[in-house]
Amino acid sequence: MEDNKIGFCFDLDGTLINSTEIGNKIEREIFSTFNIDIDEQTEKEIDELTYEIMHGENEKNLGRKLMWAIFKKLGLNFFQRLRALYISAKIFKEENKKVQLYNNVRDTLEFLEKNNCDYAITTTSSEGEVESRLSKFPEVYKKFDGKIITRSDVQNLKPHPESINKASKIMNIPLKRFVMVGDLHSDILMGKHVDAITIAVLTGIFSKDQFLEYEPDFIIESVANIPHIFDEILEKINSKNYK
């Protein structure tokens, strides 16, 4: 094991790339097409349903299963759900082409390389989804070559620590020197499962107030801020390892 290196484990969607807007656009189109207006309770139930499906045991066609369950919860009949799936797939295909890296992702990765760090991606996206999004940025995609753990590679999804454990083995860096960076509470919980340093970023769908409940070590605007808090990250890692 590399005892001196630090391993950074990044989520993908909402952390390194701005793909979370795809879901927002699908939601707006479905609600408009079927004249849907939901109350706060239904919205909460959909959030819970999403978490249950996307962060449980892995299985094939997970995204389609989630959409079908949500459309059913929204009260759509069988044929409406089929139409909603078609609309969603069309939007996903179109919007996927527009996905971009967040500002300064490249600079942050270069900074980490210069400061004796390695990095990996752990994501609930499939291998095909990751390739379709990241291959547009070949220089970044190449940096993560062999270090991307997708839902195609694990049995258990976040917050289960299977994917971060795989990242540790791939990079040959002990988990006691790991930093988990993500835009959802499942990222923070996974990091805490293995006693890693946890960093919440606000580029996804979670707000600062929502993150506070899960007590990440840091809450920052985006991965661009990592170099600014790097010394504090080192202090936390070193103080934890010398206890």
C-alpha positions as CSV (number, residue, x, y, z in Angstrom):
1,M,0.0,0.0,0.0
2,E,1.1,3.6,-0.7
3,D,1.3,5.0,2.8
4,N,2.2,8.5,1.8
5,K,-0.2,9.1,-1.1
6,I,-3.7,10.5,-0.7
7,G,-6.6,9.0,-2.6
8,F,-9.4,11.2,-3.8
9,C,-12.6,9.4,-4.8
10,F,-15.0,11.5,-6.9
11,D,-18.6,11.0,-7.7
12,L,-19.3,11.8,-11.3
13,D,-22.8,13.3,-12.0
14,G,-23.2,16.6,-10.2
15,T,-19.6,16.6,-9.0
16,L,-17.3,16.5,-12.0
17,I,-20.0,17.0,-14.8
18,N,-23.2,19.0,-15.0
19,S,-25.5,16.1,-15.9
20,T,-28.0,16.5,-13.1
21,E,-29.8,19.1,-15.2
22,I,-30.9,16.2,-17.5
23,G,-33.2,14.9,-14.8
24,N,-34.6,18.4,-14.1
25,K,-35.5,18.8,-17.8
26,I,-37.1,15.4,-18.0
27,E,-39.2,16.3,-14.9
28,R,-40.4,19.6,-16.4
29,E,-41.4,17.9,-19.7
30,I,-43.2,15.0,-18.1
31,F,-45.1,17.3,-15.7
32,S,-46.1,19.6,-18.6
33,T,-47.1,16.8,-21.0
34,F,-49.3,15.0,-18.5
35,N,-50.5,18.1,-16.6
36,I,-49.0,16.9,-13.3
37,D,-49.0,19.0,-10.1
38,I,-47.7,17.2,-7.0
39,D,-47.9,18.1,-3.4
40,E,-45.0,18.1,-0.9
41,Q,-45.9,14.7,0.5
42,T,-45.8,13.0,-3.0
43,E,-42.5,14.8,-3.7
44,K,-41.0,13.4,-0.5
45,E,-42.3,9.9,-1.4
46,I,-40.6,10.1,-4.8
47,D,-37.3,11.2,-3.2
48,E,-37.5,8.2,-0.9
49,L,-38.4,5.9,-3.8
50,T,-35.5,7.2,-5.8
51,Y,-33.1,6.7,-2.9
52,E,-34.4,3.2,-2.3
53,I,-34.0,2.1,-5.9
54,M,-30.7,3.9,-6.8
55,H,-28.9,3.1,-3.5
56,G,-29.9,-0.5,-2.9
57,E,-28.8,-3.7,-4.4
58,N,-27.6,-3.4,-8.0
59,E,-29.6,-4.8,-10.9
60,K,-30.0,-4.5,-14.7
61,N,-32.0,-1.6,-16.2
62,L,-31.9,0.3,-12.9
63,G,-32.6,3.7,-14.5
64,R,-35.7,2.4,-16.4
65,K,-37.0,0.7,-13.3
66,L,-36.7,4.0,-11.4
67,M,-38.5,6.0,-14.0
68,W,-41.3,3.4,-14.3
69,A,-41.8,3.5,-10.5
70,I,-41.8,7.3,-10.4
71,F,-44.3,7.5,-13.3
72,K,-46.6,5.0,-11.4
73,K,-46.3,7.0,-8.2
74,L,-47.4,10.1,-10.3
75,G,-50.6,8.3,-11.2
76,L,-49.8,7.6,-14.9
77,N,-51.5,4.6,-16.4
78,F,-49.6,1.8,-18.2
79,F,-49.8,3.5,-21.7
80,Q,-48.9,6.9,-20.3
81,R,-45.9,5.4,-18.5
82,L,-44.7,3.9,-21.8
83,R,-45.1,7.3,-23.5
84,A,-43.3,9.0,-20.5
85,L,-40.4,6.5,-20.9
86,Y,-40.1,7.4,-24.6
87,I,-40.1,11.1,-23.9
88,S,-37.5,10.6,-21.1
89,A,-35.2,8.5,-23.3
90,K,-35.4,11.1,-26.1
91,I,-34.5,14.0,-23.8
92,F,-31.7,11.9,-22.2
93,K,-30.1,11.2,-25.5
94,E,-30.3,14.9,-26.6
95,E,-29.2,16.4,-23.4
96,N,-26.4,13.9,-22.8
97,K,-24.6,15.4,-25.8
98,K,-24.5,18.8,-24.0
99,V,-23.0,17.6,-20.7
100,Q,-19.9,19.6,-19.7
101,L,-17.2,19.4,-17.1
102,Y,-17.6,21.9,-14.2
103,N,-15.2,24.8,-14.2
104,N,-11.6,24.0,-13.1
105,V,-12.0,20.3,-12.9
106,R,-8.9,19.9,-15.0
107,D,-7.0,22.3,-12.9
108,T,-8.0,20.5,-9.7
109,L,-6.9,17.2,-11.0
110,E,-3.5,18.6,-12.1
111,F,-3.1,20.2,-8.6
112,L,-3.7,16.8,-7.0
113,E,-1.2,15.1,-9.3
114,K,1.5,17.6,-8.2
115,N,0.7,17.1,-4.5
116,N,1.2,13.3,-4.3
117,C,-2.4,12.4,-4.8
118,D,-4.2,9.8,-7.0
119,Y,-7.9,9.8,-7.8
120,A,-10.8,7.6,-9.0
121,I,-14.5,7.8,-9.8
122,T,-17.2,5.9,-8.0
123,T,-20.6,6.4,-9.6
124,T,-24.1,4.8,-9.8
125,S,-24.1,5.5,-13.5
126,S,-23.5,2.5,-15.8
127,E,-20.3,1.9,-17.7
128,G,-22.0,2.9,-20.9
129,E,-23.4,6.1,-19.4
130,V,-20.0,7.1,-18.1
131,E,-18.3,6.4,-21.4
132,S,-20.9,8.4,-23.4
133,R,-20.3,11.4,-21.0
134,L,-16.6,11.4,-20.3
135,S,-15.3,10.3,-23.6
136,K,-16.1,13.8,-24.9
137,F,-13.2,15.0,-22.7
138,P,-10.4,12.5,-23.7
139,E,-7.7,14.1,-21.7
140,V,-9.7,13.8,-18.5
141,Y,-11.1,10.4,-19.4
142,K,-7.6,9.1,-19.9
143,K,-6.6,10.4,-16.4
144,F,-9.2,8.1,-14.9
145,D,-8.3,5.1,-17.1
146,G,-8.7,1.9,-15.1
147,K,-9.9,3.9,-12.0
148,I,-13.7,4.3,-12.7
149,I,-16.0,2.1,-10.6
150,T,-19.5,2.1,-12.1
151,R,-22.7,0.3,-11.1
152,S,-21.7,-2.2,-13.7
153,D,-18.7,-3.2,-11.4
154,V,-20.4,-3.7,-8.1
155,Q,-23.2,-5.7,-6.4
156,N,-24.1,-3.0,-3.9
157,L,-24.6,0.7,-4.7
158,K,-23.8,3.8,-2.5
159,P,-23.9,4.3,0.4
160,H,-22.6,0.7,0.7
161,P,-18.8,1.0,0.7
162,E,-18.1,-1.7,-2.0
163,S,-17.2,0.9,-4.7
164,I,-14.8,2.9,-2.4
165,N,-13.2,-0.3,-1.2
166,K,-12.6,-1.2,-4.9
167,A,-11.1,2.2,-5.5
168,S,-8.7,1.8,-2.6
169,K,-7.5,-1.5,-4.0
170,I,-7.1,-0.2,-7.5
171,M,-5.0,2.8,-6.4
172,N,-3.2,0.8,-3.7
173,I,-3.9,3.5,-1.1
174,P,-5.3,2.7,2.4
175,L,-8.7,4.0,3.2
176,K,-7.3,5.9,6.2
177,R,-5.8,8.3,3.6
178,F,-8.9,8.6,1.4
179,V,-11.1,11.6,0.6
180,M,-14.7,11.1,-0.7
181,V,-16.1,14.0,-2.8
182,G,-19.7,14.0,-3.9
183,D,-22.9,16.0,-4.3
184,L,-25.3,13.6,-2.5
185,H,-25.7,12.4,1.0
186,S,-25.0,8.8,-0.2
187,D,-21.5,9.9,-1.1
188,I,-21.0,11.3,2.3
189,L,-22.4,8.3,4.0
190,M,-20.2,5.9,2.0
191,G,-17.1,7.9,2.9
192,K,-18.1,7.8,6.6
193,H,-18.6,4.0,6.4
194,V,-14.8,3.7,5.8
195,D,-13.8,6.6,8.0
196,A,-12.6,8.7,5.0
197,I,-12.5,12.4,4.9
198,T,-15.8,13.6,3.3
199,I,-16.3,16.7,1.1
200,A,-19.8,17.7,-0.1
201,V,-20.0,19.9,-3.2
202,L,-23.0,22.2,-4.0
203,T,-22.9,21.7,-7.7
204,G,-25.6,18.9,-7.6
205,I,-29.1,18.9,-6.2
206,F,-28.3,19.1,-2.4
207,S,-28.1,22.4,-0.6
208,K,-25.8,23.3,2.3
209,D,-28.6,22.9,4.8
210,Q,-29.5,19.5,3.5
211,F,-25.8,18.4,3.8
212,L,-25.5,19.6,7.4
213,E,-27.5,16.7,8.7
214,Y,-24.9,14.3,7.4
215,E,-21.9,16.2,8.9
216,P,-19.4,16.1,6.1
217,D,-15.9,17.3,7.0
218,F,-16.1,20.0,4.4
219,I,-18.9,21.7,2.4
220,I,-17.6,23.6,-0.7
221,E,-19.1,25.2,-3.7
222,S,-17.4,22.9,-6.2
223,V,-14.3,20.7,-6.8
224,A,-12.5,23.9,-7.9
225,N,-12.3,24.8,-4.2
226,I,-10.3,21.7,-3.3
227,P,-6.9,23.3,-3.7
228,H,-8.0,26.1,-1.4
229,I,-8.7,23.7,1.5
230,F,-6.0,21.2,0.7
231,D,-3.8,22.0,3.7
232,E,-6.9,21.5,6.0
233,I,-7.6,18.2,4.4
234,L,-4.0,17.1,5.1
235,E,-4.3,18.2,8.7
236,K,-7.5,16.2,9.2
237,I,-5.9,13.1,7.6
238,N,-2.7,13.3,9.6
239,S,-4.5,14.0,12.9
240,K,-6.8,11.1,12.3
241,N,-3.9,8.7,11.5
242,Y,-1.9,9.7,14.5
243,K,-4.6,9.2,17.1
